[in-house]
């Protein structure tokens, strides 16, 4: 029961982004985009932002196709050549081989694949996309808390491919998208993703220093592409989504840049509706909406879907129920209106309802003040309780972190949640930290959010994020 409207949501490390579009057979256009910066928000606070957008009827309206984007850094992408052309056999083969290419078990992964080429030898060349299930479930739960049920989950690279194609990319080209603290590079051939990579940037650097860093990240991406056995990733046509930087300083004078485009520089394109306006953060060049816009404007269904089959059926059932209830409510409203015109008692009831509504409005400020006082008392209790727990937990973490691990982020929330980010050149160090935290009597609900391998000049390191919860009796 699709309505031709699509909502795309992406929750990155710094921003929550949303876009809504109208997709028809002949054309597609953006209707709304939103950006909200994140500053150590809880999942409930993230859901509150989505709920505010939804209540303002800016996204996720009844009947919308809901798509959730996962950042590329959370995904493990591997090229595979498999001896079959049958879709069901390929899916089973990918699932069997997934665990062998990641530090996770099959049950800990959500998997899909993207067919690149069916060869005459009977083999199929494809990209296997694997994301830890805890990552997908976390962001999906944020949407569910906001009353939004994603019908499809995919990675940001798919959105960048869509935007590059819509912008004019043909045959072989690259897309480089630089956000405030992330840069993602995709290589595309025949409108299909060949390879992609996302890495961190220092958001404090600018000018020539930032140009040199983007050039270094592009070279590392080309080298990583070659390690995957894809030497054809050195392309001449590169679509850049960043402002204030000379592309020649990044890619060199030998490249023929087909186009240098920032997403905010396209208000005259047919992709933008008449009442559409870009958010201020996008106009300033601080934030890029290339991925969410590309996913919103992509014709048809996006090629990678990380939603389980039972969850997809659940989303379809919910959409059908929403449309049915909407039809019933419209019919009921019409019947009630007709009955009101024909019946005098209806006017008396309406007056009583108006009186009750006045009483409710009068009492609302009192209720709000009571709730605020209760919230303040709860905050003071949590502060006092947390002030005793945090030093004990901090000392325990200091004893458990090995010498091979460098922590860059250690965050304690008021609710007792702890998140750690860092890196390690020793491949088993992160798993060892995970085991130690799980055996500690002070912590529970220990999770590895992600482990990403990064290629540095000094070699490979494992970037990771681990979270846990302080036990109540601590």
C-alpha positions as CSV (number, residue, x, y, z in Angstrom):
1,X,0.0,0.0,0.0
2,X,2.8,2.4,-0.9
3,X,1.9,6.0,-1.3
4,X,4.9,7.1,-3.4
5,X,6.5,8.9,-0.4
6,X,9.8,7.9,1.2
7,X,11.4,8.8,4.5
8,X,15.2,8.2,5.0
9,X,16.9,8.4,8.5
10,X,20.6,8.3,9.3
11,X,22.0,8.4,12.8
12,X,25.8,9.2,12.6
13,X,28.3,9.8,15.4
14,X,27.7,13.5,15.3
15,X,24.3,14.2,13.6
16,X,20.9,12.7,13.2
17,X,19.7,13.4,9.6
18,X,16.3,12.9,8.0
19,X,14.9,13.4,4.5
20,X,11.5,12.9,2.9
21,X,10.8,12.6,-0.8
22,X,8.1,12.0,-3.4
23,X,9.0,9.1,-5.7
24,X,7.0,8.6,-8.9
25,X,7.5,6.7,-12.1
26,X,8.7,9.8,-14.0
27,X,10.6,11.8,-11.4
28,X,11.5,12.2,-7.8
29,X,11.8,15.3,-5.6
30,X,12.9,16.1,-2.1
31,X,10.2,17.6,0.1
32,X,12.1,18.1,3.4
33,X,15.5,17.6,5.0
34,X,16.5,18.0,8.7
35,X,19.7,17.9,10.6
36,X,20.2,17.9,14.4
37,X,23.6,17.8,16.1
38,X,24.2,15.1,18.8
39,X,26.0,15.6,22.0
40,X,26.2,12.4,24.0
41,X,22.4,11.9,23.8
42,X,20.8,8.7,25.0
43,X,18.7,6.6,22.7
44,X,15.6,7.9,24.3
45,X,16.7,11.5,23.5
46,X,17.5,10.5,19.9
47,X,14.0,9.0,19.6
48,X,12.6,12.3,20.9
49,X,14.1,14.2,18.0
50,X,12.6,11.8,15.5
51,X,9.3,11.9,17.3
52,X,9.3,15.8,17.2
53,X,10.0,15.7,13.4
54,X,7.2,13.1,13.0
55,X,4.7,15.1,15.1
56,X,5.5,18.1,13.0
57,X,4.5,16.0,9.9
58,X,7.9,16.5,8.4
59,X,8.8,12.8,8.0
60,X,7.4,9.3,8.5
61,X,3.8,10.1,7.6
62,X,1.3,7.3,7.3
63,X,2.1,5.2,4.2
64,X,5.7,6.3,3.8
65,X,8.4,3.8,2.9
66,X,10.8,4.1,5.9
67,X,14.5,3.5,5.2
68,X,17.2,3.5,7.9
69,X,20.9,4.2,6.8
70,X,23.7,2.6,8.8
71,X,27.1,4.4,8.6
72,X,29.6,2.5,6.3
73,X,32.1,2.3,9.2
74,X,29.8,-0.2,11.0
75,X,29.8,-2.5,7.9
76,X,32.2,-5.2,6.8
77,X,32.2,-5.4,3.0
78,X,33.9,-8.3,1.2
79,X,34.1,-9.2,-2.5
80,X,33.4,-12.8,-3.2
81,X,33.4,-15.0,-6.3
82,X,30.9,-17.8,-5.9
83,X,30.2,-20.8,-8.2
84,X,26.5,-20.2,-8.9
85,X,24.1,-17.9,-10.7
86,X,21.0,-18.9,-8.6
87,X,19.9,-16.2,-6.2
88,X,18.9,-18.6,-3.4
89,X,22.1,-20.6,-3.6
90,X,24.2,-17.4,-3.6
91,X,22.4,-16.2,-0.5
92,X,23.1,-19.5,1.3
93,X,26.8,-19.4,0.2
94,X,27.2,-15.8,1.5
95,X,25.8,-16.7,4.9
96,X,28.0,-19.8,5.2
97,X,31.2,-17.8,4.3
98,X,30.4,-14.7,6.4
99,X,31.7,-15.8,9.7
100,X,35.1,-16.7,8.1
101,X,35.7,-13.1,7.0
102,X,34.7,-11.4,10.3
103,X,35.4,-11.7,14.1
104,X,31.7,-12.4,14.6
105,X,29.7,-15.6,14.5
106,X,26.9,-16.0,11.9
107,X,24.2,-15.4,14.6
108,X,25.9,-12.0,15.5
109,X,25.6,-10.7,11.9
110,X,23.0,-9.2,9.6
111,X,23.9,-10.1,6.0
112,X,23.0,-9.1,2.5
113,X,24.9,-9.0,-0.8
114,X,25.0,-7.0,-4.0
115,X,25.6,-8.8,-7.3
116,X,28.2,-7.1,-9.5
117,X,28.7,-9.5,-12.4
118,X,27.6,-12.9,-13.6
119,X,30.6,-14.4,-15.3
120,X,30.5,-16.9,-18.2
121,X,32.5,-19.4,-16.1
122,X,29.4,-19.9,-14.0
123,X,30.7,-17.8,-11.1
124,X,29.0,-14.7,-9.7
125,X,31.0,-11.8,-8.4
126,X,29.3,-10.0,-5.5
127,X,29.8,-7.8,-2.5
128,X,28.8,-9.3,0.8
129,X,27.6,-6.6,3.3
130,X,27.8,-7.7,6.9
131,X,26.8,-5.5,9.9
132,X,26.8,-6.6,13.6
133,X,23.2,-7.3,14.6
134,X,23.6,-5.3,17.8
135,X,24.3,-2.2,15.7
136,X,21.3,-2.6,13.4
137,X,19.0,-3.5,16.4
138,X,20.2,-0.4,18.4
139,X,19.3,2.1,15.6
140,X,16.2,0.2,14.7
141,X,15.0,0.4,18.4
142,X,15.6,4.2,18.4
143,X,13.2,4.4,15.4
144,X,10.7,2.2,17.1
145,X,10.8,4.3,20.3
146,X,9.8,7.2,18.0
147,X,7.0,5.3,16.5
148,X,8.8,4.8,13.2
149,X,9.2,1.2,11.9
150,X,11.9,0.9,9.2
151,X,10.9,-1.3,6.3
152,X,14.5,-1.4,5.0
153,X,17.9,-1.0,6.5
154,X,20.9,-0.3,4.3
155,X,24.4,1.3,4.4
156,X,25.3,4.9,3.6
157,X,27.4,3.8,0.5
158,X,24.2,2.8,-1.3
159,X,22.8,6.3,-0.8
160,X,26.0,7.8,-2.2
161,X,25.8,5.6,-5.2
162,X,22.2,6.8,-5.8
163,X,23.2,10.5,-5.5
164,X,26.2,10.1,-7.8
165,X,24.1,8.5,-10.5
166,X,21.4,11.1,-10.2
167,X,23.9,13.9,-10.3
168,X,25.3,12.6,-13.6
169,X,27.8,9.8,-13.0
170,X,28.1,7.2,-15.8
171,X,30.2,4.2,-16.4
172,X,33.2,4.3,-14.0
173,X,33.4,7.1,-11.4
174,X,34.0,7.8,-7.7
175,X,32.1,9.7,-5.1
176,X,33.9,11.4,-2.2
177,X,31.7,12.7,0.6
178,X,33.3,14.7,3.4
179,X,31.2,15.4,6.5
180,X,32.3,17.2,9.7
181,X,34.4,14.3,11.0
182,X,33.9,11.5,8.5
183,X,34.9,11.0,4.8
184,X,33.4,8.2,2.7
185,X,34.7,7.2,-0.7
186,X,32.8,5.0,-3.1
187,X,33.9,3.5,-6.4
188,X,31.0,2.8,-8.9
189,X,31.0,1.0,-12.2
190,X,27.9,0.7,-14.4
191,X,25.8,2.3,-11.6
192,X,26.8,-0.5,-9.1
193,X,28.9,-0.2,-6.0
194,X,32.4,-1.8,-6.5
195,X,34.1,-0.7,-3.3
196,X,33.7,1.8,-0.4
197,X,35.5,3.0,2.6
198,X,34.8,5.4,5.5
199,X,37.3,6.9,7.8
200,X,37.6,9.5,10.6
201,X,38.7,13.1,10.0
202,X,39.9,15.7,12.4
203,X,37.1,18.3,12.2
204,X,39.4,21.0,13.7
205,X,41.7,21.2,10.6
206,X,40.8,23.2,7.6
207,X,42.3,24.7,4.4
208,X,45.4,23.0,2.9
209,X,45.8,20.7,5.9
210,X,42.3,19.3,5.3
211,X,43.0,19.0,1.6
212,X,46.1,17.0,2.4
213,X,44.2,14.7,4.8
214,X,41.5,14.1,2.2
215,X,44.2,13.3,-0.4
216,X,45.8,10.8,2.0
217,X,42.4,9.1,2.7
218,X,41.7,8.9,-1.0
219,X,45.1,7.2,-1.6
220,X,44.5,4.8,1.3
221,X,41.1,3.9,-0.2
222,X,42.6,3.2,-3.6
223,X,45.3,1.0,-2.0
224,X,42.6,-0.9,0.1
225,X,40.7,-1.4,-3.1
226,X,43.7,-2.9,-4.8
227,X,44.2,-5.3,-1.8
228,X,40.7,-6.6,-2.5
229,X,41.9,-7.5,-6.1
230,X,40.1,-4.6,-7.7
231,X,42.8,-2.7,-9.7
232,X,40.2,-0.9,-11.8
233,X,39.2,1.5,-9.0
234,X,41.6,4.3,-10.2
235,X,39.0,6.5,-12.0
236,X,39.2,9.9,-13.6
237,X,35.7,11.2,-12.9
238,X,35.2,12.0,-9.3
239,X,32.2,13.7,-7.7
240,X,33.1,15.7,-4.6
241,X,30.7,16.6,-1.9
242,X,32.6,19.1,0.2
243,X,33.0,22.9,0.1
244,X,35.8,25.4,0.7
245,X,38.5,23.0,-0.7
246,X,40.2,23.0,-4.1
247,X,39.7,19.5,-5.6
248,X,43.0,19.8,-7.5
249,X,44.9,19.9,-4.2
250,X,43.1,16.7,-3.2
251,X,43.3,14.6,-6.4
252,X,46.1,16.3,-8.4
253,X,46.0,18.2,-11.7
254,X,46.1,14.9,-13.8
255,X,42.5,14.0,-12.9
256,X,39.7,15.3,-15.0
257,X,37.0,16.2,-12.5
258,X,33.7,15.7,-14.2
259,X,32.0,17.8,-11.5
260,X,32.6,19.3,-8.1
261,X,29.2,19.4,-6.3
262,X,28.0,20.0,-2.8
263,X,24.5,18.8,-2.1
264,X,23.4,22.2,-1.0
265,X,24.4,23.7,-4.4
266,X,21.6,22.0,-6.3
267,X,18.5,24.0,-5.5
268,X,17.7,24.4,-9.2
269,X,17.7,20.7,-9.9
270,X,14.5,18.9,-10.6
271,X,15.2,16.8,-7.5
272,X,14.1,19.7,-5.2
273,X,10.4,20.6,-4.6
274,X,9.3,24.3,-4.8
275,X,8.9,24.7,-1.0
276,X,12.0,22.8,-0.1
277,X,14.9,24.6,1.8
278,X,18.2,23.1,2.8
279,X,19.1,23.2,6.6
280,X,21.6,25.9,7.7
281,X,24.2,23.3,8.6
282,X,24.2,22.0,5.1
283,X,24.4,25.5,3.5
284,X,27.5,26.2,5.7
285,X,29.2,23.1,4.4
286,X,29.4,21.6,7.9
287,X,27.1,18.7,7.2
288,X,26.5,16.7,4.0
289,X,23.1,15.1,3.2
290,X,24.4,13.4,0.1
291,X,23.7,9.8,1.4
292,X,20.2,10.5,2.8
293,X,19.2,12.5,-0.3
294,X,20.6,9.8,-2.6
295,X,18.6,7.1,-0.8
296,X,15.5,9.2,-0.8
297,X,15.7,9.9,-4.5
298,X,16.8,6.4,-5.6
299,X,14.3,5.0,-8.1
300,X,12.8,1.7,-6.9
301,X,14.0,-0.4,-4.0
302,X,17.5,0.1,-2.7
303,X,19.7,-2.9,-3.6
304,X,21.0,-3.8,-0.1
305,X,18.5,-4.7,2.7
306,X,19.7,-5.6,6.2
307,X,16.2,-6.2,7.6
308,X,15.3,-9.8,8.5
309,X,12.4,-11.3,6.6
310,X,10.1,-11.5,9.6
311,X,10.8,-7.8,10.4
312,X,10.0,-6.8,6.8
313,X,6.7,-8.6,7.0
314,X,6.0,-6.8,10.3
315,X,6.7,-3.5,8.6
316,X,4.3,-4.3,5.7
317,X,1.6,-5.3,8.1
318,X,2.0,-2.1,10.2
319,X,1.8,0.0,7.0
320,X,-1.4,-1.8,5.9
321,X,-2.9,-1.4,9.4
322,X,-2.1,2.4,9.4
323,X,-3.7,2.9,6.0
324,X,-6.8,0.9,7.1
325,X,-7.2,2.8,10.3
326,X,-6.7,6.1,8.5
327,X,-9.5,5.1,6.1
328,X,-11.8,4.1,9.0
329,X,-11.1,7.3,10.9
330,X,-11.9,9.4,7.8
331,X,-15.2,7.5,7.4
332,X,-16.0,7.7,11.1
333,X,-15.3,11.5,11.1
334,X,-17.6,11.9,8.2
335,X,-20.4,9.9,9.9
336,X,-19.9,11.9,13.2
337,X,-20.1,15.2,11.3
338,X,-23.3,14.2,9.6
339,X,-24.8,13.0,12.9
340,X,-23.9,16.3,14.5
341,X,-25.6,18.3,11.8
342,X,-28.8,16.2,12.2
343,X,-28.8,16.0,16.0
344,X,-29.1,18.8,18.5
345,X,-27.8,16.7,21.5
346,X,-24.4,16.5,19.6
347,X,-24.0,20.3,20.1
348,X,-24.7,19.9,23.9
349,X,-22.0,17.1,24.1
350,X,-19.6,19.3,22.1
351,X,-20.1,22.2,24.6
352,X,-19.4,19.8,27.5
353,X,-16.2,18.6,25.7
354,X,-15.2,22.2,25.3
355,X,-15.6,22.8,29.0
356,X,-13.6,19.7,29.9
357,X,-10.9,20.8,27.4
358,X,-10.7,24.2,29.2
359,X,-10.3,22.4,32.6
360,X,-7.5,20.2,31.1
361,X,-5.6,23.3,29.7
362,X,-5.9,25.0,33.2
363,X,-4.5,21.9,35.0
364,X,-1.7,21.2,32.5
365,X,0.8,23.8,33.9
366,X,0.3,22.4,37.4
367,X,1.0,18.9,36.2
368,X,4.1,20.1,34.3
369,X,5.5,21.8,37.4
370,X,5.0,18.6,39.5
371,X,6.7,16.5,36.7
372,X,9.7,19.0,36.7
373,X,10.1,18.7,40.4
374,X,10.1,14.9,40.2
375,X,12.6,15.0,37.4
376,X,14.9,17.3,39.5
377,X,14.7,14.9,42.5
378,X,15.5,11.9,40.3
379,X,18.5,13.8,38.8
380,X,19.8,14.6,42.3
381,X,19.4,11.0,43.4
382,X,21.2,9.7,40.3
383,X,24.0,12.2,40.8
384,X,24.5,11.2,44.4
385,X,24.3,7.5,43.6
386,X,26.5,7.8,40.5
387,X,29.2,9.9,42.4
388,X,29.9,6.8,44.6
389,X,29.8,4.2,41.7
390,X,31.9,5.9,39.1
391,X,35.3,6.0,41.0
392,X,34.9,2.2,41.7
393,X,34.0,1.4,38.1
394,X,36.8,3.6,36.8
395,X,39.4,1.9,38.9
396,X,38.1,-1.5,37.7
397,X,38.3,-0.4,34.0
398,X,41.9,0.8,34.6
399,X,42.8,-2.7,35.8
400,X,41.1,-4.5,33.0
401,X,42.3,-2.5,30.0
402,X,45.5,-4.1,28.7
403,X,48.7,-2.4,27.7
404,X,47.9,-3.1,24.0
405,X,44.7,-0.9,24.1
406,X,44.6,2.9,23.8
407,X,41.3,4.4,25.0
408,X,40.2,7.6,23.2
409,X,36.7,7.9,24.7
410,X,35.4,6.8,28.1
411,X,31.8,8.0,28.8
412,X,29.6,7.4,31.8
413,X,25.9,8.2,31.6
414,X,23.6,9.1,34.4
415,X,21.8,5.8,33.9
416,X,24.9,3.8,34.6
417,X,25.8,3.1,30.9
418,X,29.5,3.1,30.1
419,X,30.9,3.4,26.5
420,X,34.6,3.0,25.6
421,X,36.2,3.8,22.2
422,X,39.8,3.3,21.2
423,X,42.2,1.3,19.1
424,X,44.7,-1.5,19.3
425,X,47.4,-3.0,17.0
426,X,46.9,-6.3,18.7
427,X,44.1,-8.2,17.0
428,X,43.0,-10.2,20.1
429,X,43.2,-7.3,22.6
430,X,39.6,-6.1,22.1
431,X,38.1,-9.6,22.5
432,X,40.2,-10.0,25.7
433,X,38.9,-6.7,27.1
434,X,35.3,-8.0,26.2
435,X,35.9,-11.2,28.2
436,X,37.4,-9.4,31.2
437,X,34.5,-7.0,31.4
438,X,32.1,-9.9,31.2
439,X,33.8,-11.7,34.1
440,X,34.0,-8.6,36.3
441,X,31.4,-8.6,39.1
442,X,30.9,-4.8,38.6
443,X,29.6,-4.8,35.0
444,X,26.8,-6.4,33.0
445,X,25.3,-6.3,29.5
446,X,28.7,-6.1,27.9
447,X,28.5,-5.5,24.1
448,X,31.0,-4.9,21.3
449,X,29.3,-2.2,19.2
450,X,31.8,-2.5,16.4
451,X,35.4,-3.5,15.5
452,X,36.7,-1.9,12.3
453,X,40.1,-2.5,10.8
454,X,41.9,0.7,9.7
455,X,44.9,0.9,7.5
456,X,47.4,3.4,8.8
457,X,50.9,4.2,7.7
458,X,52.3,2.2,10.6
459,X,50.1,-0.8,9.8
460,X,46.6,-2.1,10.6
461,X,44.8,-1.3,13.9
462,X,41.4,-2.3,15.2
463,X,39.1,0.6,16.0
464,X,36.4,-0.4,18.4
465,X,33.5,0.6,20.6
466,X,32.6,-1.4,23.7
467,X,29.6,-0.6,26.0
468,X,28.5,-2.1,29.3
469,X,26.3,-1.2,32.3
470,X,27.3,-0.7,35.9
471,X,25.4,-3.2,38.1
472,X,22.8,-1.7,40.5
473,X,24.5,-3.2,43.6
474,X,27.8,-1.5,42.9
